[in-house]
């Protein structure tokens, strides 16, 4: 596949990489992670463990070895600003909706704009995954964003989104 027509987006980490053409992230997002065909794309637990070990072994110093990776969920830092620098993966979610379908969440490499802290931004908001996924699919990172609430769903949940920040 040529670089200008596709990119590679990972599913469940660096171990398994799924080639994705622009627009295909939405197709994957619509699939059920418990479907056997979709589950076949996800790495076995020993592959996830291997990635964790690889990340640990690649620490550049003893201080880095013991440093915990900071993570933020978009549910928490509403009004928080981030510079998103990369896409880390799409993972099966923990929760099952009222239709019995398990959803997804995405992880992005990010820097918190106010503190300069580097970590991982997670979200299950389709609005946020769509916007940041566009940057991933078009190889356009980094982008600065601010997490915002657009209102409430019929179920009373906040509708999370991002605005582009300066």
N, C-alpha and C positions, 0 to 999 in steps of 0.2 A: 504494500500500500504506500502511496506517495504521501509525504509529510503534509502537502497542501490540501489533501482531501480526507485525511484521517489522522487520528492520534490514538494513543493507547491509554485507556483508563483502567485502573486496577480494580479488581473485585476482591475484597477481603485481604488487602495488603500487597506487598511487593511479590509474593510468591506466585500468584496466578494473575496474569494480565490478559484482559479481554480487549481485542481491537474494537474500537468504537469510531464510527464515522460521525461527523457533526449531526446532531439530532438523535442519535441512538441512545444517549443517556436516558432520555425520557422513556424509551421502549423498555430498557432494563429496569428503570424505576417502577414501571407499571406491572412488572412480573412479581409473582409470589415467591419469596426466598425459600419456602418450604416445598415448592414444586421440585420433584426429583431432577428434572432437566436443568433447572436453575441451580439447585444444590450441587450439581456436578461441576459448576463453575467455581464453587467456593473451595478453598483449601481445607484439607483435613486438619484436625487440631494439632498434629505433630508438625505440620508445615507452619502454622501460626506460631507454635513454640520455637521453631527454628528461626523465624523472623525476629522474635523477641531476643533470642540469644545472639543473633547476628547484630542487632542494634546495640546490645549491651557490649559485645566484644569490640565494636567499632568506636567505643568511647575514646576520645583523644587524650584524656587525662584521668587521673584517679578522681578528681573532683567531678568531672563529667559522668564518670561511672556511677556515682552515688546520687546524682541529681535526678529528681523526679520530673517527668515530662508534665508540663502544665497543660491542662485541657480546659476548654470553655464550651459550654452548651449555649446555643443561641437563646435558650429559654431564660438564661440568667442575665446576661449583660445587655439588656435592652438599653439603647443609648450609648453602648460601648462601641468604640471604633477599632477596626482591625485592618492591617495590611495583609491580605491573603496572597500567599506566594506560591501555593501549589495544591494539587489534589492528591490526597493520600489513599482514598479508597471508598468504596460503597459496601456497607455491611448490613446483614439482616438485623432488623430492629428487635427490641425486647418485647414490645407490646403487640397485641393482636386486636384489630378493630372489631366493631360490632358485627361485621360480615364474616368474621373468623379468619381474616387475612392478615398476615404479618407484614409490616412495612419495612422500609429501609432507613438507614441514616448514612450521611456522608461525613467524611473527615477531610479537613483542609489544613495545610500548614499555614500558620498565621503569626503575626506579631501584634501584640496589644499596643495601640498607638499611644496611649497615655503613659504607659510604664516602660515600653520597649521590650517587655517580656515575650519570649518566643515560645510557642506551643502549638496545640492542635485545637481547631475550632470544629465542633460537631453540630450537626443539625439534621432534623427530619422534616424541616419545612420545605415543601416542594417549590415554593417561591424562591427560597434562598438557594437550594440545590440547582434550580434551573438557571438562575443568574450566574452563580459561581461556576456551575458546570459549563456554561457558555465560554467562560474564560479558559477553562481547562480544555474544552474541545477545540478552541481556536488558538491555543498556545499564547494567551494574552496576559498571563500573570506577570507582575503583581497588580493588584487592584486594592484600593482603600475603600472600605465600606463601614457603614454604621448600622447596627441592628435596630429595627423599628417595629412597632406594632401597628398594623393597618386596621384593626377593629377586632371583633370577636366572631367566631363561627357560631352556627346555630346551636352547637353543643356547649357554648360558653368558653371555648378555648381561644387564647390570643392567636391572631393571624400574624405570624412573624414574617418579616421581609428584611431586605437590606436596601439602603440608599447608598449611592456612591458618595464618598467623602473626599474632601480636598486634601 
